[in-house]
Amino acid sequence: MAGDPSERRNHAIGLFEPLGPTYDRYARLLSFGQDPRWRRLLVSKVEAGPGDRVLDVATGTGAVALELIAQKGCTVVGLDQSPGMLAEARRRAGSAVELLEGNADHLPFADESFDALTFTYLLRYVDDPGVTLAELARVVRPGGTVAGLEFAIPENAVARMAWEAYVRLGLPLAGRLIAPEWAMVGGFLEGSVKELWGRYPLPRMLALWRDAGIVELRYRLMSFGGGIVIWGRRAG
């Protein structure tokens, strides 16, 4: 992969490397079934069809890549920095998805190589989300969809109290009951989500997307604000 791995990227690789075989099952369980629903909504916002080529960045175990094929009938390339997650994606997808190991900040593709692009839970793991968004937009043709899914923090006071209690206490405890590697994920989630949105509140986050050349932006908050899907078009 191009570029020297940062401390943030190295931490992300170490965090997810052992999770591949159990990731989808426990992501669904620990999110009370919301994670698959969020991913389906993400894919529904992508304008693509048969004959189009879509890049799925941070593809993980290939869940979004396979949903793109199911919903849109397009060709999908999946990219992730974790060999362990990619191994599970290859097991699940077979030859249906072209899977590559790579870094979201240094995509191994020419400008305007894809008709659309998706990414999932990526921006907490990069050093500069604005730089990453510009690199993602670079490989999408003008007019193509760029869509991303991230965890968010509810604004409603009651929903936020419930979110705080779960991510601070319930999620780490549930992770410890499953396996040590899931305990690490549970312990990491709250701080990483708060750091991202503390640095980039929604208006500033949307400005980063616009600065990257992504226009006609829309977003939808999911599950009382616990998740957010943002999408737009690569400017012409």
Residue pairs with C-beta under 8 A, 6 or more apart in sequence:
1 81
1 101
1 102
1 103
1 106
2 103
2 106
2 108
3 103
3 105
3 106
5 13
6 127
8 125
8 126
8 127
9 81
9 103
9 125
9 126
9 127
11 125
12 81
12 82
12 125
13 81
13 82
15 181
15 184
15 185
15 188
16 23
16 60
16 82
16 84
16 85
17 82
17 83
17 84
17 85
18 84
18 181
19 84
19 85
19 181
19 182
19 185
20 61
20 82
20 84
20 85
20 86
20 87
20 88
20 89
21 88
22 178
22 179
22 182
23 60
23 61
23 85
23 88
24 61
24 63
26 178
26 182
27 35
28 35
28 36
30 171
30 174
30 175
30 182
30 186
34 222
34 223
34 226
34 227
36 63
37 222
37 223
38 149
38 222
38 223
38 227
38 229
39 63
39 64
39 67
39 120
39 149
40 67
40 71
41 149
41 220
41 222
41 229
42 64
42 118
42 120
42 147
42 148
42 149
42 229
42 231
43 64
43 67
43 68
43 71
43 72
43 118
44 71
45 145
45 147
45 218
45 229
45 231
46 54
46 68
46 72
46 116
46 118
46 145
46 147
46 231
47 116
47 144
47 145
48 54
48 68
48 72
48 74
48 115
48 116
48 145
49 72
49 73
49 74
50 72
50 73
50 74
51 74
51 75
52 72
52 74
52 75
52 115
52 116
53 74
53 75
53 76
53 77
53 113
53 114
53 115
54 68
54 72
54 74
54 75
54 76
54 77
54 114
54 115
54 116
54 117
54 118
55 76
55 77
55 78
55 79
55 107
55 109
55 113
55 114
55 116
55 117
55 118
55 139
55 140
56 62
56 64
56 65
56 68
56 76
56 77
56 78
56 79
56 97
56 117
56 118
56 119
56 120
57 79
57 80
57 104
57 107
57 117
57 118
57 119
57 122
57 136
58 79
58 80
58 81
58 104
58 119
58 120
58 121
58 122
58 125
59 65
59 78
59 79
59 80
59 85
59 86
59 89
59 97
59 99
59 120
60 80
60 82
60 85
60 89
60 120
61 85
61 88
61 89
61 92
62 78
62 88
62 89
62 90
62 92
62 93
62 97
62 99
64 118
64 120
65 76
65 78
65 89
65 93
65 97
66 92
66 93
66 96
66 97
68 74
68 76
68 118
69 76
69 96
69 97
74 115
74 116
75 98
76 96
76 97
76 98
77 97
77 98
77 99
77 100
77 114
78 86
78 89
78 93
78 97
78 98
78 99
78 100
79 99
79 100
79 101
79 102
79 104
79 107
80 86
80 89
80 99
80 101
80 102
81 101
81 102
81 103
81 104
82 101
83 101
86 99
86 101
89 97
89 99
90 99
93 99
100 108
102 108
104 119
104 122
104 126
104 132
104 135
104 136
105 126
105 127
105 131
105 132
105 135
106 135
107 135
107 136
107 138
107 139
109 139
110 139
111 138
111 139
112 138
112 139
112 140
112 141
112 142
113 139
113 141
114 139
114 140
114 141
114 144
115 140
115 141
115 144
116 140
116 144
116 145
116 146
116 147
117 136
117 137
117 139
117 140
117 144
117 145
117 146
117 147
118 146
118 147
118 148
118 149
119 136
119 147
119 148
119 149
120 148
120 149
121 149
121 150
121 151
122 132
122 148
122 150
123 129
123 132
123 133
123 148
123 150
123 196
124 150
124 151
124 192
124 193
124 195
124 196
125 192
126 132
129 196
129 200
129 205
129 208
130 208
130 211
130 212
133 146
133 208
133 209
133 211
133 212
133 214
134 211
134 212
134 213
136 146
136 212
137 146
137 212
137 213
137 214
137 234
140 146
140 234
141 234
142 234
142 235
142 236
143 233
143 234
143 236
144 233
144 234
145 231
145 232
145 233
145 234
146 209
146 214
146 231
146 232
146 233
146 234
147 229
147 230
147 231
147 232
148 229
148 230
148 231
149 227
149 228
149 229
150 196
150 227
150 228
150 230
151 189
151 193
151 226
151 227
151 228
152 193
152 197
152 221
152 222
152 225
152 226
152 227
152 228
153 160
153 163
153 193
153 194
153 197
153 225
153 226
154 160
154 162
154 163
154 224
154 225
154 226
155 225
156 224
156 225
159 224
159 225
159 226
160 225
162 224
163 224
163 225
163 226
164 190
167 189
167 190
167 193
168 190
171 186
171 189
171 190
172 183
172 186
172 187
173 186
174 182
174 186
175 182
175 183
175 184
175 185
175 186
175 187
176 182
176 183
176 186
197 205
200 208
202 219
202 228
205 230
206 217
206 219
206 230
209 217
209 230
209 232
210 217
213 234
213 235
214 232
214 233
214 234
214 235
215 232
215 233
215 234
215 235
216 232
216 233
217 230
217 231
217 232
218 230
218 231
218 232
219 228
219 229
219 230
219 231
220 228
220 229
221 227
221 228
222 228
222 229
